Amino acid sequence: MASFIKVAKLTDLPEGSGKLVEAGGKKIALFNAGGKFYAIDNTCKHRGGPLAEGELDGTTITCPWHGWEYDITTGTKLDDASVKLGCYAVKTDGDDILVEA
């Protein structure tokens, strides 16, 4: 059964930013959009770009390598719903951010 793993502190992830974290042996892109936290696979489906290093605009992350855009709330590619990244539940506990892995 999956469990929540501490991956960061609230202060590690200012609003509008992303961060690469690891949980359960997976590289996960963790984002703070409007004070809510979201976690998706870090690897872009196009050519493996690091999504945690992309530009976040609202709940859209743009891959820094070739510009593919994903909705961080669902992991879905914006212009092709058949392309989807893994999404992970996120919760906070005091000052800690935890991801389900």
Secondary structure, DSSP 8 states (H G I E B T S, - for coil): ---EEEEEEGGGS-TT-EEEEEETTEEEEEEEETTEEEEEESB-TTT--BGGGSEEETTEEE-TTT--EEETTT-EETTEEEEE--EE-EEEETTEEEEE-
